[in-house]
């Protein structure tokens, strides 16, 4: 029996889609690779990985810059790669890649970086965004490939970070449709969350952070409440939860909103919804939209990042400009007014996920990238293990 190539996945602190992406990806890689995931210690992701019997390497990695924690994480990664003779390192998210790629370079290990979201922040001064772009450009020199989850992100890093087009590969996120089974009836879930049974549920699954645009959704909801028998379900948590709850209280629409917090079984959230909304200001290629479509939910989302690569407006969902609460409300109203359109979108959406965004496609494309690096003359080749790179 031949030894499998050793693969180290590195991920930053995450409470959302990147964590689910990692679990789906690793599950599909384990047959051909010996995979370890380096992730923040004592985190929900570490627990989930352990529950899936995936090997982990705990890191003191934080979301914000911390010289002490970042340097400690760098040393742990560098030593692990050398001692375990890792063949390939794959970082997810800018913070993880900032630490992992120099560690891989010092350990003599080829690296890959997946860009899940834009690194640029419209609230930062120009000099700060410019420094981030220069840092990414320099780090790209030692990176085998930079994967992006959408064409839009690929274009952004090519133009704004001056990344060589030869290094950029687009691999859209994918999901396992078999993982999206309805858990409990809609009536039972409404009763559990004290949602009146006669209300149409408009929901979202998102981290409560500025880039998710949830305050825009609250403003849109204020325009719809009273005109429609509707209820808004917000699933997730994050730093802006208090602000959002205060915004809702001041608007006197508390009775029309339910916050569930984080859910262990995300399928319950989708099972309880009639319409899914994602009002993001920025995005990569959101897993939540794919998951909602897999659950046969009609979608209203903002036309940011890779979202238009998932949804062609009017075909399997509606798109609105980011930050425009009136346009968002109008698109939600369009679905509330037309149950037949909701049914049409739900069928077309699930079919599109099956055809374009299946996990198997994402995993196969990722493996092909790995093998192309492992075959480089300067690296230990997969062929040395008796594998078939084709």
C-alpha positions in Angstrom: 0.0 0.0 0.0 1.4 3.4 -1.0 1.6 6.3 1.5 -0.8 9.2 0.7 0.6 12.6 0.1 0.4 14.7 3.3 -1.8 17.8 2.9 -2.1 20.6 5.5 -5.2 22.8 5.3 -4.9 26.1 7.2 -8.0 28.2 8.1 -8.5 31.5 10.0 -11.1 32.0 12.7 -14.5 31.5 11.0 -18.1 31.1 12.1 -19.7 30.6 8.7 -19.2 29.4 5.2 -15.5 28.9 5.1 -15.8 26.3 7.9 -18.5 24.4 6.0 -16.4 24.6 2.9 -13.4 23.1 4.7 -15.4 20.1 6.0 -16.9 19.4 2.5 -13.5 19.7 0.8 -11.6 17.6 3.3 -14.3 14.9 3.3 -13.8 14.6 -0.5 -10.0 14.6 -0.3 -9.3 12.0 2.5 -9.5 9.0 0.2 -6.4 10.2 -1.7 -4.6 12.5 0.8 -3.5 12.3 4.4 -5.2 15.6 5.5 -4.7 17.7 8.7 -6.5 20.9 9.3 -4.8 23.7 11.2 -7.4 25.8 12.8 -8.0 28.1 15.8 -7.8 26.2 19.1 -10.9 25.6 21.2 -13.1 26.8 18.4 -16.5 25.6 17.1 -14.7 24.6 13.9 -12.2 22.4 15.8 -15.1 20.7 17.5 -16.9 20.1 14.2 -13.7 18.7 12.5 -13.2 16.3 15.5 -16.8 15.2 15.1 -16.1 14.3 11.5 -12.9 12.4 12.5 -10.7 14.9 10.7 -7.2 15.4 12.2 -6.5 18.9 13.5 -3.6 21.1 14.4 -4.7 23.7 17.0 -3.4 27.2 16.5 -3.5 30.3 18.7 -4.6 32.2 15.5 -6.9 35.2 16.0 -9.0 37.2 13.5 -7.2 40.5 14.3 -3.5 41.1 14.0 -1.6 39.9 17.0 2.2 39.7 16.8 2.4 37.2 19.6 -0.3 34.9 18.4 0.6 35.2 14.7 4.3 34.5 15.4 3.3 31.5 17.6 1.1 30.2 14.8 3.8 30.7 12.2 6.2 28.6 14.3 3.7 25.8 14.9 3.0 25.6 11.2 6.6 25.7 10.2 7.7 23.0 12.7 4.7 20.8 11.8 5.4 20.9 8.1 9.1 20.0 8.6 8.5 17.3 11.2 5.6 15.6 9.4 7.2 16.1 5.9 4.0 17.8 4.6 3.9 17.8 0.8 1.4 20.7 0.3 -0.1 23.5 2.3 -3.4 25.1 1.4 -4.5 28.3 3.2 -8.0 29.6 3.3 -8.7 33.3 3.9 -6.3 36.2 3.9 -5.3 36.0 7.6 -4.5 32.3 7.4 -2.6 32.8 4.2 -0.6 35.7 5.7 0.8 33.3 8.3 0.8 30.0 6.4 2.6 31.0 3.2 5.8 32.3 4.8 5.7 29.2 7.1 5.5 26.9 4.1 8.3 28.8 2.3 10.6 28.4 5.4 9.7 24.7 5.6 10.3 24.1 1.8 6.7 23.2 1.2 4.7 24.4 -1.9 1.6 26.4 -1.0 -1.8 27.3 -2.3 -4.2 30.0 -1.2 -7.9 30.2 -1.6 -9.4 33.7 -1.7 -12.9 33.4 -0.2 -13.6 37.2 0.1 -12.2 40.5 -0.9 -9.4 41.8 1.3 -10.4 45.4 0.6 -12.5 47.4 3.0 -14.3 50.5 1.9 -14.1 51.9 5.4 -10.3 51.8 5.4 -8.2 54.7 4.2 -6.6 54.2 0.8 -3.1 53.7 2.2 -4.3 50.7 4.2 -5.9 49.0 1.3 -2.8 49.7 -0.8 -0.5 48.1 1.8 -2.8 45.0 1.8 -2.6 44.8 -2.0 1.2 45.1 -2.0 1.5 42.5 0.7 -0.6 40.1 -1.3 1.4 40.8 -4.5 4.7 40.0 -2.7 3.3 36.8 -1.0 2.0 35.6 -4.4 5.6 35.1 -5.6 6.1 32.0 -3.4 2.5 30.7 -3.9 2.0 27.9 -6.4 -1.6 28.9 -7.2 -4.1 31.3 -5.9 -7.6 29.9 -6.1 -10.7 32.2 -6.1 -14.2 31.1 -5.5 -15.6 33.4 -8.1 -14.6 35.0 -11.4 -15.2 38.4 -9.8 -12.6 37.8 -7.1 -10.2 36.5 -9.8 -10.6 39.7 -11.7 -10.2 41.8 -8.5 -6.9 40.2 -7.4 -5.5 40.4 -11.0 -6.2 44.1 -11.3 -5.9 45.5 -7.8 -3.2 43.1 -6.4 -1.3 42.7 -9.7 -1.3 38.9 -9.4 0.0 37.0 -12.4 -3.0 35.6 -14.4 -1.0 32.3 -14.7 -1.3 31.9 -10.9 -5.0 32.5 -10.7 -7.5 29.6 -10.9 -11.2 29.9 -10.4 -12.9 27.0 -8.5 -16.5 27.8 -7.6 -17.7 26.7 -4.2 -19.7 23.4 -4.2 -22.0 21.7 -1.8 -23.2 18.2 -1.1 -26.9 18.2 -1.9 -27.4 15.0 0.1 -26.7 17.0 3.2 -29.7 19.2 2.8 -32.7 17.2 4.1 -35.6 18.9 5.7 -35.4 18.5 9.5 -38.9 18.9 11.1 -42.0 20.4 9.5 -42.3 24.2 8.9 -45.2 24.3 11.4 -43.1 22.7 14.2 -40.2 25.0 13.6 -42.4 28.1 13.6 -43.9 27.0 16.9 -40.5 26.4 18.4 -39.4 30.0 17.5 -42.8 31.6 18.3 -43.5 32.6 14.7 -47.2 33.0 13.9 -48.1 30.1 11.6 -49.9 32.3 9.0 -46.8 34.5 8.3 -44.6 34.1 5.3 -41.0 33.7 6.6 -38.3 35.7 4.9 -34.9 34.5 6.3 -31.2 34.9 6.1 -28.2 33.0 7.4 -25.2 35.3 8.0 -22.6 36.5 10.4 -23.7 39.8 11.9 -20.8 41.9 10.5 -20.9 45.1 8.4 -20.2 43.4 5.1 -23.4 41.3 5.4 -25.6 44.4 5.1 -28.2 43.2 7.6 -29.1 46.8 8.6 -30.2 47.3 5.0 -32.5 44.2 5.4 -34.0 45.8 8.6 -34.8 49.0 6.6 -36.3 46.9 3.8 -38.4 45.0 6.3 -39.8 48.2 7.8 -41.2 49.0 4.3 -42.9 45.6 4.0 -44.3 45.0 7.5 -47.9 46.2 7.5 -48.3 45.7 3.8 -47.6 41.9 4.0 -48.2 39.2 6.6 -44.5 38.6 6.8 -41.9 37.6 9.5 -38.1 37.9 9.3 -35.8 35.2 10.6 -32.1 36.0 11.2 -29.8 33.0 11.8 -26.3 33.5 13.1 -24.4 35.7 15.4 -21.7 38.4 15.4 -20.5 41.7 16.6 -23.4 43.7 15.2 -26.2 41.7 16.8 -26.8 44.3 19.6 -26.9 47.2 17.1 -29.4 45.3 14.9 -31.7 44.4 17.8 -31.6 48.1 18.8 -32.3 49.2 15.3 -35.3 46.9 15.2 -36.5 48.0 18.6 -36.3 51.7 17.7 -38.3 50.9 14.5 -41.0 49.2 16.7 -40.9 46.0 14.6 -39.7 43.6 17.3 -42.7 41.4 16.9 -41.8 40.7 13.3 -38.2 39.5 13.8 -36.7 36.3 15.3 -33.0 35.9 16.1 -32.0 32.3 16.5 -28.3 32.7 17.2 -25.9 30.0 15.9 -27.6 26.7 15.1 -25.9 23.3 15.1 -28.2 22.1 12.4 -28.4 24.8 9.8 -31.0 22.7 7.8 -33.6 23.7 10.4 -33.2 27.3 9.4 -33.7 26.7 5.7 -36.7 24.4 6.4 -38.5 27.1 8.2 -38.1 29.7 5.4 -40.3 30.6 2.5 -37.9 33.2 0.9 -34.1 33.5 1.4 -32.5 37.0 1.4 -28.8 37.9 1.4 -28.3 41.7 1.5 -24.5 41.7 1.5 -22.3 44.7 0.7 -19.4 42.4 -0.4 -19.2 38.7 -1.1 -17.0 36.0 -2.6 -19.3 33.3 -3.6 -21.7 32.7 -0.7 -22.4 29.2 0.4 -25.6 30.3 2.1 -27.1 31.1 -1.3 -26.1 27.7 -2.7 -27.5 26.0 0.4 -30.8 27.9 0.2 -31.1 27.0 -3.5 -30.4 23.4 -2.6 -33.3 23.7 -0.2 -35.5 24.9 -3.1 -35.9 28.4 -1.7 -36.4 31.4 -4.0 -33.6 33.9 -3.5 -33.3 37.7 -3.2 -29.7 38.8 -3.0 -27.5 41.8 -3.8 -25.5 41.8 -7.0 -22.0 41.8 -5.4 -18.9 39.6 -5.9 -19.8 36.2 -7.3 -23.5 36.3 -6.5 -24.4 37.1 -10.2 -22.4 34.0 -11.2 -24.9 31.9 -9.2 -28.1 33.9 -9.9 -29.2 35.4 -13.2 -31.8 37.9 -12.0 -35.3 36.8 -13.0 -34.2 33.2 -13.7 -33.9 31.6 -10.3 -33.9 34.6 -8.1 -33.9 38.4 -8.0 -30.9 40.7 -7.5 -30.8 44.2 -6.0 -28.0 46.8 -5.8 -26.0 46.6 -2.6 -27.0 49.1 0.1 -30.3 50.0 -1.5 -33.1 49.0 0.9 -35.8 50.3 -1.3 -34.7 48.0 -4.2 -34.3 45.1 -1.8 -37.8 45.6 -0.4 -39.2 45.8 -4.0 -37.6 42.5 -4.9 -38.8 40.7 -1.8 -42.3 42.2 -2.5 -42.2 40.8 -6.0 -41.9 37.3 -4.5 -44.5 37.9 -1.8 -46.9 39.0 -4.4 -46.4 36.0 -6.7 -46.3 32.5 -5.1 -46.1 31.0 -8.6 -42.8 32.9 -9.2 -41.5 31.5 -5.9 -42.3 28.0 -7.0 -40.6 28.6 -10.4 -37.4 30.0 -8.8 -37.3 27.2 -6.2 -37.2 24.5 -8.9 -34.8 26.3 -11.2 -32.5 27.1 -8.3 -32.1 23.5 -7.1 -31.5 22.4 -10.6 -28.8 25.0 -11.1 -26.9 24.0 -7.9 -27.0 20.3 -9.1 -25.7 21.2 -12.5 -23.1 23.9 -11.7 -22.2 23.9 -8.0 -21.9 20.3 -6.9 -19.2 19.4 -4.3 -17.8 16.6 -6.5 -16.9 19.2 -9.2 -15.2 21.5 -6.7 -13.2 18.6 -5.1 -12.1 17.2 -8.5 -10.9 20.6 -9.7 -9.0 21.2 -6.4 -7.3 17.7 -6.6 -6.2 18.5 -10.2 -4.5 21.7 -8.9 -2.8 19.7 -6.1 -1.5 17.1 -8.5 -0.2 19.8 -10.9 2.0 21.2 -8.1 3.1 17.8 -6.8 4.4 16.9 -10.3 6.7 20.0 -10.4 10.3 18.9 -10.6 11.2 20.9 -7.5 8.6 19.1 -5.3 8.2 15.5 -4.1 5.9 14.1 -6.8 2.7 12.2 -6.3 4.1 9.7 -8.8 6.7 8.7 -6.2 3.8 7.2 -4.3 2.5 5.2 -7.1 -0.4 7.5 -7.7 -2.1 8.3 -11.0 -2.1 12.1 -11.6 -4.5 11.9 -14.5 
